[in-house]
């Protein structure tokens, strides 16, 4: 068995100990990857199991929000839409992720549709 000296004085290592250390490091990395895969699989299974519950809660919240918006005055809808549009533009200029900007525009679209529907209903003759 030959002995190599490190650049550090007073420390020696053999090729066998270097190979053993590399094998232990590789085995530890493989174990970490396996653990990460198991964790990801468990998290995905949990999220998939809760997806219907989240969808139902979201649907209920959206229905209630639309009901409240339809019951509100034109002035309140216009003010809310202007505020949401300003917030979206601020996020866009500030460099926020586009998905967040688009999500901020959802109330603007909802208020706009309600206002257009109200204005269209006013212009139609009654039967």
C-alpha positions, -999 to +999 in steps of 0.1 A: +000+000+000+015+033-010+010+065+010+004+099-006+010+131+012-016+159+010-007+195+004-015+199+041+015+191+063+010+162+088-019+146+069-015+115+047-041+095+028-040+063+008-058+057-025-080+032-008-092+058+018-099+083-010-119+057-029-138+047+002-146+084+010-158+090-026-180+058-024-195+070+009-202+104-005-218+089-036-240+066-015-251+095+007-260+115-024-281+086-038-298+083-004-306+120-004-321+118-040-342+088-030-354+106+001-363+137-020-382+115-045-402+099-017-410+133-002-421+147-036-443+116-042-459+119-008-465+157-012-480+151-047-503+124-033-515+147-005-521+176-029-541+153-052-562+140-023-570+176-013-577+189-048-615+183-048-618+199-014-599+230-025-618+232-058-652+231-039-640+258-014-627+280-043-660+276-062-680+286-032-658+316-025-660+327-062-698+323-062-701+344-031-678+371-045-697+373-077-730+376-058-717+405-037-703+422-068-736+419-086-754+433-056-730+463-054-735+497-070-719+508-103-698+533-084-684+506-061-677+483-090-659+511-109-638+520-079-629+484-072-620+478-108-598+509-109-581+499-077-574+464-089-562+477-123-538+501-105-525+473-083-519+451-113-500+478-132-479+485-101-471+449-098-462+447-135-440+478-134-424+465-101-414+433-118-438+409-102-443+375-118-468+376-146-490+350-130-495+373-100-503+402-123-529+382-143-544+370-110-547+406-099-566+414-131-594+388-124-615+412-103-611+439-131-625+414-156-654+404-133-664+440-125-661+449-162-684+421-172-710+430-146-709+467-156-712+458-193-741+435-186-758+462-166-753+489-192-765+465-219-796+456-200-804+493-196-802+499-233-825+470-243-862+477-246-885+458-223-910+434-237 
